[in-house]
Amino acid sequence: MAEFRIELDLIGEKKIPADVYWGIHTARAIENFPITHQKVHPELIKSYGIVKLSCAKTNYSLGYLNQPKDKASAIFTACEEVGEGKWNEHIIVDALQGGAGTSTNMNINEVIANRALEILGFPRGNYEIISPLDDINLHQSTNDTYPTALKLATIRMLRKLENAIVFLLETFQTLEKKFADIIKVGRTELQDATLITLGREMGAYADALARDRWRIYKCEERLRVVNLGGTAIGTGLGAPRSYIFRVVDTLRELSNIGFSRAENLVDATQNLDVFGEVSGIIRSYAITLNKIANDLRLMSSGPEAGLREIQLPQLQAGSSIMPGKVNPVLPEAVNQVAMLTFGFDQTIAFACSSGNLELNPFVPLIAHCLLNMIEMLTNITQLFAEKCIKGITPNREVCNSYVNTSTATITALIQKIGYEKACNIVKKVSSSKKSIKEIILEENILSEKEFDTLITPESVCKLGFTEPK
């Protein structure tokens, strides 16, 4: 068997290893773009396989791809296999590349063509039988297939992220009920403010996550509008009208996602603002995660010299020199994913705004940032819920000790004793070792029953006080 096969493009001839599924266009890209040494995201590859299958099936239904016998069937099978991720290791171009994703498109075209040739019993590289360009790329352009594949990949990944967020918010809802009776000091600007319950804090996190889940669910609508069929710049040049009007319907059937053809294919080809919008929505979720992680790190600080109101699950030793130290490693990981997401979002905004005229050449960068940020957030969300949030335990004694000495407790009494008297009690607490309750009872300001009633979980969490009739 020959060690190499010779392939030809407009630049010239090139030796290609005989046993690989990629071809000369991929080989050029490997030489030109050894940049990140990171491959195209696997979800984008699989989604591209579905897009290629949609195009092939549409072309076949219109009378194309008929010769030789079983040609279309072989192409369908090859596309399906790419869509299942079977040939991911043969999509070898760098994630970042010039040419608006042409290298990725051609790598996939070549793999599908050579796999289809293999199915029919022909040698790889026998492109007069099945051509990466004339057959696999028939009536297509990188400029309509790549953004469409990216939208499909994004939708599928966002659905996984949404499920992970639901898991996280439901975990916080469980803690909301579990910690409903634990009164603690609420803080504003890191200073004692008023009383709250630990459960109420957990419920606030759950509500914030619910908003993020809803935003992510709704942003799928923006991604369902595609420019497939628009070919190079959205005019449909090189494609029959019947294909343009049918191909998105085929994609919708194969993907089970409600895709629709953009009303203005030129607009949908040259403007990628939708990815900036989706990225911003995902960034909003990262903002929520970062805030929650920061709060948990603060509330669990210590264990002796910090707030230590809660204890996080102990996952690993925290120091190679400080015995017994255990760090909040999951919240710290959440922080880092959020920080990287903020950077990816800024990069996406810059890339989306930097296109020129009829095409944005930076879609590979958008794809790399967007899909990786979704994957990171999905992974960290699941880990955060499972390994950290589910295992939070409250330190009731510490929470109670803060309540007994904090000015936050005095604030809960103002409606009964007035502001001036409350200030005097604060001064006495500061100058003595007595608790607020002890001073209140010693000076007969309130009865024990009146005091306890004012700082129950129901009292500190109700919406205002009831005015006398």
C-alpha positions as CSV (number, residue, x, y, z in Angstrom):
1,M,0.0,0.0,0.0
2,A,1.3,3.5,-0.9
3,E,2.6,5.6,1.9
4,F,1.3,8.8,0.4
5,R,-1.3,10.0,-2.0
6,I,-0.9,13.2,-4.1
7,E,-3.6,15.9,-3.8
8,L,-3.9,19.1,-5.8
9,D,-5.3,22.6,-5.0
10,L,-4.8,26.0,-6.5
11,I,-1.5,26.4,-4.7
12,G,-0.1,23.2,-6.2
13,E,0.5,19.5,-5.3
14,K,1.1,18.0,-1.9
15,K,1.8,14.6,-0.4
16,I,-0.9,13.5,2.0
17,P,-0.5,10.4,4.2
18,A,-2.4,7.6,2.5
19,D,-4.3,6.5,5.6
20,V,-5.7,9.8,6.8
21,Y,-9.3,11.1,6.1
22,W,-8.3,14.7,5.8
23,G,-6.7,16.2,2.7
24,I,-4.7,19.0,1.2
25,H,-6.8,21.9,2.5
26,T,-6.4,20.5,6.0
27,A,-2.7,20.0,5.5
28,R,-2.3,23.7,4.4
29,A,-4.2,24.8,7.5
30,I,-2.0,22.8,9.8
31,E,1.1,24.4,8.3
32,N,-0.4,27.9,8.4
33,F,-2.0,28.0,11.8
34,P,0.0,26.2,14.5
35,I,-1.4,28.7,17.1
36,T,-3.1,27.4,20.1
37,H,-2.6,23.6,19.6
38,Q,-6.3,23.3,20.7
39,K,-8.7,21.6,18.3
40,V,-12.1,22.8,17.2
41,H,-14.6,22.2,19.9
42,P,-16.1,18.7,19.6
43,E,-19.7,20.0,19.8
44,L,-19.0,22.3,16.8
45,I,-17.7,19.3,14.9
46,K,-20.8,17.2,15.7
47,S,-23.1,20.1,14.8
48,Y,-21.3,20.6,11.5
49,G,-21.9,17.0,10.7
50,I,-25.7,17.6,11.1
51,V,-25.5,20.7,9.0
52,K,-23.7,18.8,6.2
53,L,-26.2,16.0,6.4
54,S,-29.0,18.5,6.0
55,C,-27.3,20.0,3.0
56,A,-26.7,16.5,1.5
57,K,-30.2,15.3,2.0
58,T,-31.7,18.5,0.5
59,N,-29.4,18.2,-2.5
60,Y,-30.3,14.6,-3.0
61,S,-34.1,15.4,-2.8
62,L,-33.5,17.9,-5.6
63,G,-31.8,15.3,-7.9
64,Y,-28.2,15.9,-7.0
65,L,-25.6,13.4,-5.7
66,N,-27.1,10.6,-7.7
67,Q,-24.0,9.1,-9.4
68,P,-22.4,6.7,-8.8
69,K,-24.9,4.4,-7.2
70,D,-25.2,4.6,-3.4
71,K,-23.1,7.8,-3.5
72,A,-25.7,9.8,-1.5
73,S,-26.2,7.0,1.0
74,A,-22.5,6.8,1.7
75,I,-22.3,10.6,2.2
76,F,-25.3,10.5,4.5
77,T,-23.6,7.8,6.6
78,A,-20.4,9.7,6.7
79,C,-22.2,12.9,7.8
80,E,-24.1,11.0,10.5
81,E,-20.8,9.6,11.8
82,V,-19.3,13.0,12.0
83,G,-22.5,14.2,13.8
84,E,-22.0,11.4,16.3
85,G,-18.4,12.4,17.0
86,K,-16.9,9.3,15.5
87,W,-14.2,11.2,13.5
88,N,-13.4,14.0,15.9
89,E,-9.7,13.0,16.0
90,H,-9.5,13.6,12.3
91,I,-10.7,17.2,12.5
92,I,-7.2,18.5,13.3
93,V,-7.1,22.1,12.3
94,D,-6.3,24.7,15.0
95,A,-9.3,26.2,16.8
96,L,-8.0,29.7,15.8
97,Q,-7.5,30.2,12.0
98,G,-7.7,32.9,9.4
99,G,-10.4,32.6,6.7
100,A,-13.6,32.8,8.7
101,G,-13.6,29.1,9.4
102,T,-12.8,27.8,5.9
103,S,-10.1,25.5,7.3
104,T,-12.6,23.9,9.6
105,N,-15.2,23.6,6.8
106,M,-12.7,22.0,4.5
107,N,-11.3,19.6,7.1
108,I,-14.9,18.4,7.7
109,N,-15.6,18.2,3.9
110,E,-12.5,16.1,3.3
111,V,-13.2,13.7,6.2
112,I,-16.8,13.2,5.0
113,A,-15.7,12.7,1.4
114,N,-12.9,10.2,2.2
115,R,-15.1,8.3,4.7
116,A,-17.9,8.1,2.0
117,L,-15.3,6.9,-0.5
118,E,-14.2,4.2,2.0
119,I,-17.8,3.1,2.4
120,L,-18.2,2.7,-1.3
121,G,-14.9,0.8,-1.5
122,F,-12.8,3.5,-3.2
123,P,-9.4,4.7,-2.1
124,R,-9.2,7.9,-0.1
125,G,-8.4,10.9,-2.2
126,N,-10.4,9.6,-5.2
127,Y,-12.2,12.9,-5.5
128,E,-13.5,12.4,-9.0
129,I,-16.0,10.0,-7.4
130,I,-16.8,12.0,-4.3
131,S,-15.4,15.5,-4.1
132,P,-15.0,17.5,-0.8
133,L,-15.9,20.7,-2.8
134,D,-18.3,19.6,-5.6
135,D,-20.2,17.1,-3.6
136,I,-19.9,17.6,0.2
137,N,-19.8,21.4,-0.1
138,L,-22.4,21.5,-2.9
139,H,-24.5,24.7,-2.8
140,Q,-22.7,25.8,0.4
141,S,-20.1,28.2,1.7
142,T,-18.2,28.3,4.9
143,N,-20.0,31.6,5.5
144,D,-23.4,30.0,5.9
145,T,-22.5,26.6,7.2
146,Y,-20.1,27.6,9.9
147,P,-22.4,30.1,11.7
148,T,-25.3,27.7,11.4
149,A,-23.2,24.9,12.9
150,L,-22.1,27.2,15.7
151,K,-25.7,28.2,16.5
152,L,-26.7,24.5,16.6
153,A,-23.8,23.7,18.9
154,T,-24.5,26.6,21.2
155,I,-28.2,25.7,21.6
156,R,-27.3,22.1,22.4
157,M,-24.7,23.2,25.0
158,L,-26.9,25.9,26.5
159,R,-29.6,23.2,27.2
160,K,-27.0,21.3,29.2
161,L,-26.0,24.5,31.0
162,E,-29.7,25.2,31.8
163,N,-30.1,21.8,33.3
164,A,-27.0,22.3,35.5
165,I,-28.4,25.7,36.7
166,V,-31.7,24.1,37.6
167,F,-29.8,21.5,39.7
168,L,-27.9,24.3,41.5
169,L,-30.9,26.5,42.2
170,E,-32.9,23.5,43.5
171,T,-30.0,22.7,45.8
172,F,-30.2,26.2,47.2
173,Q,-33.9,25.9,47.5
174,T,-33.4,22.8,49.7
175,L,-31.0,24.8,51.9
176,E,-33.5,27.7,52.1
177,K,-36.0,25.3,53.8
178,K,-33.4,23.5,55.8
179,F,-31.9,26.7,57.3
180,A,-35.2,28.7,57.7
181,D,-34.9,28.8,61.5
182,I,-31.3,30.0,61.7
183,I,-31.2,33.7,62.6
184,K,-28.0,35.5,61.7
185,V,-26.6,38.9,61.2
186,G,-27.2,40.4,57.8
187,R,-24.5,42.8,56.5
188,T,-24.2,45.7,54.2
189,E,-20.8,47.0,53.1
190,L,-19.4,44.3,55.3
191,Q,-20.8,45.9,58.4
192,D,-23.5,44.6,60.7
193,A,-26.9,45.7,59.3
194,T,-30.1,43.9,60.3
195,L,-31.1,40.4,61.2
196,I,-31.9,37.8,58.6
197,T,-32.1,34.0,58.4
198,L,-29.5,31.8,56.7
199,G,-32.4,30.3,54.8
200,R,-33.4,33.6,53.4
201,E,-29.9,34.2,52.1
202,M,-29.9,30.8,50.4
203,G,-33.3,31.6,48.9
204,A,-32.0,34.8,47.4
205,Y,-29.3,32.9,45.7
206,A,-31.9,30.5,44.3
207,D,-34.0,33.4,42.9
208,A,-31.0,35.0,41.2
209,L,-30.1,31.6,39.6
210,A,-33.8,31.3,38.5
211,R,-33.4,34.6,36.5
212,D,-30.3,33.3,34.9
213,R,-31.9,30.0,33.9
214,W,-34.8,31.9,32.3
215,R,-32.5,34.2,30.4
216,I,-30.5,31.3,29.0
217,Y,-33.7,29.5,28.1
218,K,-35.1,32.5,26.2
219,C,-31.9,33.3,24.4
220,E,-32.2,30.1,22.3
221,E,-34.9,31.9,20.3
222,R,-32.2,34.3,18.9
223,L,-30.0,31.4,17.9
224,R,-32.7,29.6,15.9
225,V,-32.5,32.1,13.0
226,V,-29.8,30.9,10.6
227,N,-28.4,32.0,7.3
228,L,-28.0,28.5,5.8
229,G,-28.6,28.7,2.1
230,G,-27.2,32.2,1.8
231,T,-23.8,30.8,0.6
232,A,-21.0,33.4,0.4
233,I,-22.6,36.7,1.4
234,G,-26.3,36.0,1.8
235,T,-27.4,36.3,-1.8
236,G,-27.6,32.6,-2.3
237,L,-25.1,32.8,-5.2
238,G,-24.4,29.3,-6.6
239,A,-27.3,27.6,-5.0
240,P,-30.7,26.8,-6.6
241,R,-33.7,28.6,-5.2
242,S,-35.4,25.3,-4.3
243,Y,-32.4,24.4,-2.2
244,I,-32.3,27.7,-0.4
245,F,-36.0,27.4,0.6
246,R,-35.7,23.7,1.7
247,V,-32.4,23.3,3.4
248,V,-33.3,24.9,6.7
249,D,-36.5,22.8,6.9
250,T,-34.3,19.7,6.6
251,L,-32.0,21.0,9.3
252,R,-35.0,21.6,11.6
253,E,-36.2,18.0,11.1
254,L,-32.8,16.4,11.7
255,S,-31.9,18.5,14.7
256,N,-35.4,18.6,16.3
257,I,-34.7,22.3,16.9
258,G,-37.0,25.0,15.5
259,F,-34.6,26.6,13.1
260,S,-35.9,29.2,10.6
261,R,-34.3,30.9,7.7
262,A,-33.4,34.5,8.3
263,E,-35.6,36.9,6.4
264,N,-32.5,38.9,5.4
265,L,-29.7,36.4,4.6
266,V,-27.2,39.2,3.9
267,D,-27.8,40.7,7.3
268,A,-27.5,37.3,9.0
269,T,-24.3,36.6,7.1
270,Q,-22.5,39.9,7.8
271,N,-23.7,40.6,11.4
272,L,-22.9,38.3,14.3
273,D,-24.3,40.5,17.0
274,V,-26.5,37.6,18.2
275,F,-23.4,35.8,19.6
276,G,-22.5,39.0,21.5
277,E,-26.0,39.0,23.0
278,V,-25.9,35.4,24.0
279,S,-22.4,35.8,25.4
280,G,-23.7,38.7,27.5
281,I,-26.5,36.6,28.9
282,I,-24.0,33.9,29.8
283,R,-21.8,36.5,31.4
284,S,-24.7,37.5,33.6
285,Y,-24.9,34.0,34.9
286,A,-21.1,34.1,35.6
287,I,-21.7,37.3,37.6
288,T,-24.2,35.6,39.8
289,L,-21.9,32.6,40.3
290,N,-19.0,34.9,41.2
291,K,-21.1,36.7,43.8
292,I,-22.3,33.5,45.4
293,A,-18.8,32.0,45.5
294,N,-17.5,35.2,47.1
295,D,-20.2,35.2,49.8
296,L,-19.6,31.5,50.7
297,R,-15.9,32.1,51.0
298,L,-16.6,35.0,53.3
299,M,-19.2,33.2,55.4
300,S,-17.0,30.1,55.8
301,S,-13.8,32.1,56.6
302,G,-11.9,31.0,59.6
303,P,-12.3,28.4,60.9
304,E,-11.4,30.3,64.1
305,A,-10.5,33.8,63.0
306,G,-13.1,34.4,60.4
307,L,-16.9,34.7,60.2
308,R,-17.3,30.9,60.3
309,E,-21.1,31.1,60.1
310,I,-21.1,28.1,57.7
311,Q,-18.8,25.2,57.0
312,L,-18.1,24.1,53.4
313,P,-17.3,20.4,52.6
314,Q,-13.7,19.7,53.2
315,L,-12.4,18.4,49.9
316,Q,-8.6,18.4,50.1
317,A,-5.7,19.6,52.3
318,G,-5.1,23.3,51.7
319,S,-1.4,23.8,52.4
320,S,1.9,22.1,52.1
321,I,3.3,24.0,55.1
322,M,0.3,25.0,57.3
323,P,-1.1,21.9,59.1
324,G,-4.8,21.5,59.2
325,K,-5.6,24.2,56.7
326,V,-8.5,23.5,54.4
327,N,-9.4,25.9,51.6
328,P,-12.7,26.7,49.9
329,V,-11.4,25.2,46.7
330,L,-14.7,24.8,44.9
331,P,-15.8,28.5,45.3
332,E,-12.3,29.5,44.3
333,A,-12.7,27.4,41.1
334,V,-16.0,29.0,40.5
335,N,-14.4,32.5,40.8
336,Q,-11.8,31.5,38.2
337,V,-14.3,30.2,35.7
338,A,-16.3,33.4,36.1
339,M,-13.2,35.5,35.6
340,L,-12.3,33.6,32.4
341,T,-15.9,34.0,31.2
342,F,-15.7,37.7,31.6
343,G,-12.6,37.7,29.5
344,F,-14.2,35.5,26.8
345,D,-17.2,37.7,26.8
346,Q,-15.1,40.8,26.2
347,T,-13.2,39.0,23.4
348,I,-16.5,38.0,21.8
349,A,-17.8,41.5,21.9
350,F,-14.6,42.7,20.2
351,A,-14.7,40.0,17.6
352,C,-18.4,40.5,16.8
353,S,-17.9,44.2,16.3
354,S,-14.8,43.9,14.1
355,G,-16.3,42.3,11.0
356,N,-16.0,44.2,7.7
357,L,-18.7,44.7,5.1
358,E,-20.3,41.4,4.0
359,L,-18.5,39.0,6.4
360,N,-17.0,38.7,9.9
361,P,-13.8,36.7,9.5
362,F,-13.4,36.2,13.3
363,V,-16.1,33.6,13.8
364,P,-13.6,30.9,14.7
365,L,-12.5,33.1,17.7
366,I,-16.2,33.6,18.6
367,A,-16.8,29.9,18.5
368,H,-13.7,29.1,20.5
369,C,-14.6,31.5,23.3
370,L,-18.4,30.9,23.3
371,L,-18.4,27.1,23.4
372,N,-15.6,26.9,25.9
373,M,-17.2,29.3,28.3
374,I,-20.5,27.3,28.1
375,E,-18.6,24.1,28.7
376,M,-16.7,25.5,31.6
377,L,-19.8,27.0,33.3
378,T,-21.7,23.7,32.8
379,N,-19.0,21.7,34.4
380,I,-18.3,24.1,37.3
381,T,-22.1,24.5,38.0
382,Q,-22.5,20.7,38.4
383,L,-19.4,20.5,40.6
384,F,-20.4,23.5,42.7
385,A,-23.9,22.0,43.4
386,E,-22.7,18.5,44.1
387,K,-19.4,18.9,45.9
388,C,-20.0,22.2,47.7
389,I,-23.6,23.5,48.1
390,K,-25.2,20.2,49.0
391,G,-22.7,19.7,51.8
392,I,-23.0,23.1,53.5
393,T,-23.5,22.9,57.3
394,P,-24.5,25.9,59.4
395,N,-22.6,26.8,62.6
396,R,-25.7,27.7,64.7
397,E,-23.7,28.6,67.8
398,V,-21.6,31.1,66.0
399,C,-24.6,32.7,64.2
400,N,-26.4,32.9,67.6
401,S,-23.4,34.5,69.3
402,Y,-23.3,37.2,66.7
403,V,-27.0,37.9,67.1
404,N,-26.5,38.4,70.8
405,T,-23.9,41.0,70.5
406,S,-24.4,42.7,67.1
407,T,-26.1,46.1,66.6
408,A,-28.1,44.3,63.9
409,T,-30.2,42.9,66.8
410,I,-30.8,46.4,68.2
411,T,-32.2,47.4,64.8
412,A,-34.9,44.8,65.1
413,L,-36.0,46.4,68.4
414,I,-36.3,50.0,67.2
415,Q,-40.0,49.9,66.4
416,K,-40.6,49.1,70.1
417,I,-37.9,51.1,72.0
418,G,-37.0,53.9,69.6
419,Y,-33.7,55.0,68.1
420,E,-32.2,57.0,71.0
421,K,-32.7,54.2,73.5
422,A,-31.3,51.7,71.0
423,C,-28.1,53.8,70.7
424,N,-27.7,53.9,74.5
425,I,-28.0,50.1,74.6
426,V,-25.3,49.8,71.9
427,K,-22.9,51.9,74.0
428,K,-23.5,49.8,77.1
429,V,-22.9,46.6,75.1
430,S,-19.6,48.0,73.8
431,S,-18.4,48.9,77.3
432,S,-19.5,45.7,79.0
433,K,-19.3,42.0,78.4
434,K,-23.0,41.7,78.6
435,S,-25.3,40.7,75.7
436,I,-28.0,42.9,74.3
437,K,-30.7,40.7,75.7
438,E,-29.1,40.9,79.2
439,I,-29.1,44.7,79.2
440,I,-32.6,44.9,77.8
441,L,-33.9,42.6,80.6
442,E,-31.8,44.2,83.4
443,E,-33.2,47.7,82.6
444,N,-36.8,46.4,82.1
445,I,-36.9,47.9,78.6
446,L,-38.7,44.8,77.2
447,S,-39.9,41.5,78.7
448,E,-38.1,38.4,77.7
449,K,-41.2,37.3,75.7
450,E,-41.3,40.7,73.8
451,F,-37.6,40.5,73.1
452,D,-37.7,36.9,71.8
453,T,-40.8,37.7,69.6
454,L,-39.0,40.5,67.9
455,I,-36.0,38.4,66.8
456,T,-37.9,35.2,65.7
457,P,-37.2,34.1,62.1
458,E,-40.8,35.2,61.2
459,S,-40.2,38.7,62.6
460,V,-36.9,39.4,61.0
461,C,-38.0,38.1,57.6
462,K,-41.5,39.5,57.3
463,L,-42.1,42.4,54.9
464,G,-42.2,45.4,57.3
465,F,-44.3,45.6,60.5
466,T,-48.1,45.7,60.9
467,E,-49.3,49.2,61.6
468,P,-51.9,49.6,64.4
469,K,-55.5,50.2,63.3
